[in-house]
Amino acid sequence: MSINVRPAEKKDRDELTKLMYEYVVDFYQRPRPEVEKMHHIIELLLEKKEGIQFVAEKGGKLAGFATLYFTYSTTRADKITIMNDLYVVEEERGAGVAQELFKACEDYTKENGYFYMSWVTAPDNYRAQRFYEKMGGSRADWLNYTI
């Protein structure tokens, strides 16, 4: 079966919401956001002004998603993208879905004149780290903090 990666559409909202909950709650074991908040993020990304969300379809259903947010880098004095999410359903991992989603994000970044794309992953997500290194990514010199 082929993989079709495309920007998310309004018709994807319910299935995409389910995948986003798998990502947030099941995979990263974080508290479940309110559905209204999740839908607000999806609607915001559908506008393609502050970011964009890509979905991967395989066999007529969504197999994963990736989210790019648009921002700026002062040190580069240019606009950049941040790939905030890359998630593939468990049964499709290792089948090329992640590569296609990553490539869609990378292509969008280049085709739309962004200086670079950055992303982070959990320190214990070794599978993702191997994947990102395979895709040509390198570890940055910066430490990430949150408050």
BELRA-V860018 format. One record per residue. N is the residue number from 1. SS is DSSP state (alpha for helix, beta for strand, coil for the rest). PHI is phi as a letter, one per 40 degrees, with the letter a starting at -180 (NA if undefined). D_CENTER is the distance of its C-alpha to the mean C-alpha in whole Angstrom. Layout:
n=(N N)
ss=(SS SS)
phi=(PHI PHI)
d_center=(D_CENTER D_CENTER)
//
This chain:
n=(1 2 3 4 5 6 7 8 9 10 11 12 13 14 15 16 17 18 19 20 21 22 23 24 25 26 27 28 29 30 31 32 33 34 35 36 37 38 39 40 41 42 43 44 45 46 47 48 49 50 51 52 53 54 55 56 57 58 59 60 61 62 63 64 65 66 67 68 69 70 71 72 73 74 75 76 77 78 79 80 81 82 83 84 85 86 87 88 89 90 91 92 93 94 95 96 97 98 99 100 101 102 103 104 105 106 107 108 109 110 111 112 113 114 115 116 117 118 119 120 121 122 123 124 125 126 127 128 129 130 131 132 133 134 135 136 137 138 139 140 141 142 143 144 145 146 147)
ss=(coil coil beta beta beta beta beta coil coil alpha alpha alpha alpha alpha alpha alpha alpha alpha alpha alpha alpha alpha alpha alpha alpha alpha alpha coil coil coil coil coil coil coil alpha alpha alpha alpha alpha alpha alpha alpha alpha alpha alpha alpha coil coil coil coil beta beta beta beta beta beta beta beta coil coil beta beta beta beta beta beta beta beta beta beta beta beta beta coil coil coil coil beta beta beta beta beta beta beta beta beta beta beta coil alpha alpha alpha coil coil coil coil alpha alpha alpha alpha alpha alpha alpha alpha alpha alpha alpha alpha alpha alpha alpha coil coil coil coil coil beta beta beta coil coil coil coil coil coil alpha alpha alpha alpha alpha alpha alpha alpha alpha coil coil coil coil coil coil coil coil coil coil coil coil coil)
phi=(NA c b b b a c c b d c c d c c c d d c c c d c c c c c c f b d c c c c c c c c c c d c c c c c g b b i a b b b b b a g g b c b i a b b b b c a b b c c b f a c b b b c c a a b b d d c b c g b g c c c c c c c c c c c d d c c b g c c a b b a b a c c c c c c c c c c c c c c h c b c c c c b c b b a)
d_center=(22 20 16 15 12 12 11 11 15 17 19 15 15 17 16 12 14 15 12 10 14 14 11 12 16 16 14 14 17 17 19 18 17 20 19 20 17 15 16 16 13 12 15 15 12 14 16 14 16 14 10 9 7 7 9 11 14 17 21 20 17 14 13 9 6 2 3 6 9 12 15 18 19 23 24 23 24 21 18 15 11 9 5 5 3 4 7 10 13 16 18 16 15 17 17 15 12 10 12 11 8 8 11 10 8 11 13 12 13 16 17 17 19 16 18 15 11 11 9 11 11 14 17 18 15 17 16 12 15 17 14 13 16 17 14 17 15 17 18 19 22 20 20 18 20 19 22)
//
